[in-house]
Amino acid sequence: MAVSFPSSFVQNYGALFFPIAADYVTTAVFNRVTSQNKAQFAGCAAGGGALYFFGKQTSLAFGLTGAVLYLIYKVISTTKFPTSQQNLTAAMQAASRQWMALETKLVCVSEEALDFSAPDYNAQFRALTQRLEKDQIRAQWESQDFLNKTHVIMVRCRRILFEIHNDLKRQTIGLASNREDRLQKMSELLKDTEGRKVFDAAFLFLNQTYRAVRCQAYMLSLPNSRNYPHGKFSLFVTGDGISLAYCNRFITGEGPQRELNKIFNAVQDELADLLQLIYPGSPLNVKDEQSWPGDYEDATNLFRTNGLWT
């Protein structure tokens, strides 16, 4: 039975664009109800069927051209994420190297032999941190060089998180009208993937870097510590004695500290719903909007600089 087309344009040129459209729409629909691999298979079947159907209605030249265009589309659509994944992984590795370079300049070494198993260990540790000569180390957080490097790390982390988030939004475009189902699908697509590992690392580094500069933290090394269960003692310690003037730079200032605060809060705003779903109840899912962090003068503030280390 002959097929009657409403337009000669569709009959002649349908093989050029209908296979791609059929694949895209089918993949988006199936992404709502099944896994990404199954959705890709369904899209391929729909696209291949459309290519066969419209290829029979047009000339051999247009049919072959349509096949080439569809093949190019499939190659791009199925390989763009792994390629992007490699780029994001490389960006995360670069941020990690930059962070470790900062850490090496923030180490405060004490030769005291605290006994981790002693009943009064916590009191001894607090007393030790008060005696340490760490002011010069902490002061580096105010240098332009440190602030610039911190800014670079945080920008890298923000880009990684936003790119992964945007890719998840593209994959779940069919669920745009149903917020809860879309978030659940985004969480499922991210689960147990290389993308999740990169996402976790980027979010951790963003928090670690920002909270460290926020309280002028330093790395304490106790090579002679006894009975420490993890080998050599090395721990990031939140700074004590930060001033209100220093805190205000992040909230009401106009300098580099304020820019770091904007980057941090922008990530928390943009990813808020997804963060609560994949890190439920985490103290890291909190914006920084008050001068005094919650572990200093304002106990009601949910943002705490020691969220990573306690």
C-alpha positions as CSV (number, residue, x, y, z in Angstrom):
1,M,0.0,0.0,0.0
2,A,1.5,3.4,-1.1
3,V,2.0,6.0,1.6
4,S,0.6,9.4,0.8
5,F,2.7,12.4,2.1
6,P,1.2,15.8,2.8
7,S,4.3,17.4,1.4
8,S,6.9,16.5,-1.2
9,F,9.4,18.1,1.1
10,V,8.8,15.5,3.8
11,Q,9.0,12.7,1.3
12,N,12.2,13.9,-0.3
13,Y,14.1,15.2,2.8
14,G,12.5,13.3,5.6
15,A,15.4,10.8,5.7
16,L,17.7,13.7,6.7
17,F,16.0,14.8,9.9
18,F,13.2,12.3,11.0
19,P,15.5,9.5,12.1
20,I,17.4,12.0,14.4
21,A,14.1,13.4,15.7
22,A,12.7,10.0,16.3
23,D,15.8,8.8,18.2
24,Y,15.9,12.0,20.4
25,V,12.2,12.0,21.3
26,T,12.1,8.2,22.0
27,T,15.3,8.4,24.1
28,A,13.9,11.3,26.2
29,V,10.6,9.5,26.7
30,F,12.2,6.2,27.8
31,N,14.6,8.0,30.1
32,R,11.6,8.8,32.2
33,V,10.7,5.1,32.9
34,T,13.9,3.1,32.4
35,S,17.6,3.1,32.5
36,Q,19.8,5.2,30.2
37,N,21.1,2.2,28.3
38,K,17.6,0.9,27.6
39,A,16.5,4.4,26.6
40,Q,19.5,4.6,24.2
41,F,18.5,1.2,22.7
42,A,14.9,2.3,22.2
43,G,16.0,5.5,20.6
44,C,18.3,3.6,18.2
45,A,15.5,1.3,17.2
46,A,13.1,4.2,16.6
47,G,15.8,6.2,14.6
48,G,16.7,3.1,12.6
49,G,13.1,2.4,11.8
50,A,12.5,6.0,10.7
51,L,15.6,5.9,8.5
52,Y,14.5,2.7,6.8
53,F,11.0,4.0,6.2
54,F,11.9,7.4,4.9
55,G,14.9,6.1,3.0
56,K,12.5,4.0,0.9
57,Q,10.5,7.1,-0.1
58,T,13.4,9.2,-1.4
59,S,16.4,8.9,-3.7
60,L,19.4,6.8,-3.0
61,A,21.5,9.9,-2.5
62,F,19.2,11.4,0.1
63,G,18.8,8.0,1.8
64,L,22.6,7.6,2.1
65,T,23.0,11.2,3.3
66,G,20.4,10.6,5.9
67,A,22.2,7.5,7.1
68,V,25.5,9.4,7.4
69,L,23.8,12.2,9.3
70,Y,22.1,9.8,11.7
71,L,25.4,7.9,12.2
72,I,27.2,11.1,13.1
73,Y,24.4,12.0,15.5
74,K,24.6,8.6,17.2
75,V,28.4,8.9,17.6
76,I,28.1,12.4,19.1
77,S,25.2,11.5,21.4
78,T,26.7,8.4,22.8
79,T,30.3,9.6,23.2
80,K,29.9,13.2,24.4
81,F,29.4,12.2,28.0
82,P,32.5,9.9,28.3
83,T,34.6,12.6,26.6
84,S,33.1,15.2,28.9
85,Q,33.7,12.8,31.8
86,Q,37.4,12.6,30.9
87,N,37.6,16.4,30.9
88,L,35.9,16.7,34.2
89,T,38.1,14.1,35.8
90,A,41.2,15.9,34.5
91,A,39.8,19.2,36.0
92,M,39.2,17.5,39.3
93,Q,42.7,16.1,39.3
94,A,44.1,19.6,38.6
95,A,42.0,21.0,41.5
96,S,43.3,18.2,43.8
97,R,46.9,19.0,42.9
98,Q,46.4,22.7,43.6
99,W,44.8,21.9,47.0
100,M,47.7,19.7,48.0
101,A,50.1,22.5,47.0
102,L,48.2,24.8,49.4
103,E,48.3,22.2,52.2
104,T,52.0,21.9,52.1
105,K,52.3,25.6,53.2
106,L,49.8,25.2,56.0
107,V,51.4,22.4,58.0
108,C,52.2,23.1,61.7
109,V,54.3,20.3,63.2
110,S,54.5,19.6,66.9
111,E,56.9,17.1,68.4
112,E,54.7,16.4,71.5
113,A,53.8,12.8,72.1
114,L,50.2,12.9,72.9
115,D,48.6,9.5,73.8
116,F,45.5,9.0,71.8
117,S,44.2,6.4,74.3
118,A,44.6,8.7,77.3
119,P,41.4,9.6,79.1
120,D,42.2,13.3,78.9
121,Y,43.4,13.3,75.3
122,N,40.9,15.8,74.1
123,A,41.8,18.3,76.8
124,Q,45.5,17.8,76.0
125,F,44.8,18.3,72.3
126,R,43.0,21.5,72.9
127,A,45.7,22.8,75.2
128,L,48.3,21.9,72.6
129,T,46.5,23.8,69.8
130,Q,46.4,26.9,72.1
131,R,50.2,26.7,72.6
132,L,51.1,26.2,68.9
133,E,52.9,29.0,67.0
134,K,50.5,28.9,64.1
135,D,49.6,32.5,63.5
136,Q,52.0,33.0,60.7
137,I,50.7,29.9,59.0
138,R,47.1,31.0,59.3
139,A,47.9,34.5,58.1
140,Q,48.7,33.0,54.7
141,W,45.0,32.8,54.1
142,E,44.9,36.5,53.8
143,S,47.6,36.8,51.2
144,Q,46.5,37.6,47.6
145,D,48.4,34.5,46.4
146,F,46.5,32.1,48.6
147,L,43.2,33.8,47.8
148,N,43.9,33.6,44.1
149,K,44.7,29.9,44.3
150,T,41.7,29.3,46.4
151,H,39.5,31.1,43.9
152,V,40.9,28.9,41.1
153,I,40.2,25.7,43.0
154,M,36.6,26.8,43.8
155,V,35.9,27.9,40.2
156,R,37.1,24.5,38.9
157,C,34.9,22.7,41.4
158,R,31.9,24.8,40.5
159,R,32.4,24.2,36.8
160,I,32.6,20.4,37.4
161,L,29.4,20.4,39.5
162,F,27.4,22.6,37.2
163,E,28.5,20.6,34.1
164,I,27.4,17.3,35.6
165,H,24.2,18.9,36.9
166,N,23.4,20.3,33.4
167,D,24.1,17.0,31.8
168,L,21.6,15.3,34.2
169,K,19.0,18.0,33.4
170,R,19.5,17.3,29.7
171,Q,19.0,13.6,30.2
172,T,15.8,14.2,32.2
173,I,14.2,17.0,30.1
174,G,11.2,14.8,29.6
175,L,10.4,15.1,33.3
176,A,10.7,18.9,33.4
177,S,7.1,19.2,34.5
178,N,7.5,16.8,37.5
179,R,10.1,18.1,39.9
180,E,10.2,15.2,42.3
181,D,10.4,12.5,39.6
182,R,13.0,14.5,37.7
183,L,15.2,14.8,40.8
184,Q,14.8,11.1,41.6
185,K,15.8,10.2,38.0
186,M,18.8,12.5,38.2
187,S,19.9,10.8,41.4
188,E,19.5,7.4,39.7
189,L,21.5,8.4,36.7
190,L,24.3,9.6,38.9
191,K,24.4,6.6,41.2
192,D,27.3,4.2,41.0
193,T,29.0,6.0,38.0
194,E,32.3,7.7,37.4
195,G,30.4,10.9,37.3
196,R,29.3,10.4,40.9
197,K,32.9,9.9,42.0
198,V,33.9,13.2,40.3
199,F,30.8,15.0,41.7
200,D,31.5,13.8,45.2
201,A,35.2,14.9,45.0
202,A,34.3,18.3,43.5
203,F,31.7,19.0,46.2
204,L,34.1,17.9,48.9
205,F,36.9,20.0,47.6
206,L,34.6,23.0,47.3
207,N,33.6,22.7,50.9
208,Q,37.0,21.9,52.2
209,T,38.7,24.8,50.5
210,Y,36.0,27.3,51.3
211,R,35.6,26.3,55.0
212,A,39.4,26.3,55.4
213,V,39.8,29.9,54.2
214,R,36.7,30.9,56.1
215,C,38.3,30.0,59.4
216,Q,42.0,30.2,58.5
217,A,42.4,26.5,59.2
218,Y,45.8,24.8,59.3
219,M,47.2,21.3,59.0
220,L,48.5,19.9,62.4
221,S,51.0,17.1,62.3
222,L,51.9,15.1,65.4
223,P,54.5,12.6,64.2
224,N,55.2,11.4,67.8
225,S,51.5,10.8,68.7
226,R,51.0,7.4,70.4
227,N,48.2,4.9,69.8
228,Y,46.7,6.9,66.9
229,P,44.6,4.3,65.0
230,H,45.3,5.7,61.5
231,G,49.1,5.8,61.6
232,K,50.8,9.2,61.6
233,F,48.6,12.0,63.0
234,S,47.7,14.6,60.5
235,L,44.6,16.7,60.8
236,F,43.1,19.9,59.5
237,V,42.3,22.1,62.4
238,T,39.7,24.9,62.3
239,G,41.3,28.1,63.3
240,D,40.5,29.8,66.7
241,G,40.4,33.5,67.4
242,I,39.2,34.7,64.0
243,S,37.9,38.2,64.1
244,L,34.5,39.6,63.2
245,A,36.1,41.9,60.8
246,Y,37.7,38.9,59.0
247,C,34.3,37.1,58.9
248,N,32.5,40.2,57.5
249,R,34.8,40.1,54.5
250,F,32.9,37.0,53.3
251,I,29.4,38.4,53.9
252,T,29.4,42.1,53.5
253,G,32.8,42.9,52.0
254,E,33.6,43.6,48.4
255,G,37.0,41.9,48.1
256,P,38.2,38.4,47.1
257,Q,36.7,36.7,50.2
258,R,33.3,38.0,49.2
259,E,33.8,36.5,45.7
260,L,34.6,33.1,47.3
261,N,31.4,33.3,49.3
262,K,29.4,34.0,46.1
263,I,30.9,31.0,44.4
264,F,30.1,28.8,47.4
265,N,26.5,30.0,47.8
266,A,25.8,29.8,44.1
267,V,26.6,26.1,44.1
268,Q,24.4,25.6,47.2
269,D,21.5,27.5,45.5
270,E,21.8,25.8,42.1
271,L,22.1,22.3,43.4
272,A,20.1,22.5,46.6
273,D,17.4,20.0,45.7
274,L,19.8,17.4,44.3
275,L,22.3,17.8,47.2
276,Q,19.6,17.1,49.7
277,L,18.6,14.0,47.8
278,I,22.1,12.5,47.4
279,Y,23.5,13.8,50.7
280,P,20.5,13.8,53.1
281,G,21.1,15.6,56.3
282,S,24.7,16.5,55.4
283,P,26.1,19.6,57.3
284,L,27.8,20.5,54.0
285,N,24.4,21.4,52.3
286,V,24.2,24.8,54.0
287,K,24.8,28.3,52.5
288,D,27.1,30.7,54.3
289,E,25.1,33.9,54.9
290,Q,26.0,35.1,58.4
291,S,29.3,36.6,59.6
292,W,29.9,34.3,62.6
293,P,29.9,30.6,61.7
294,G,27.9,28.3,63.9
295,D,31.0,26.9,65.6
296,Y,32.1,30.4,66.8
297,E,29.9,33.1,68.2
298,D,26.6,32.2,66.7
299,A,25.5,28.7,67.7
300,T,22.2,29.1,65.8
301,N,24.0,29.3,62.4
302,L,23.9,26.0,60.6
303,F,26.9,26.8,58.6
304,R,29.9,25.5,60.5
305,T,33.5,25.6,59.4
306,N,34.3,22.3,61.1
307,G,31.7,20.4,59.1
308,L,34.4,18.4,57.4
309,W,36.6,17.6,60.3
310,T,34.4,16.7,63.3
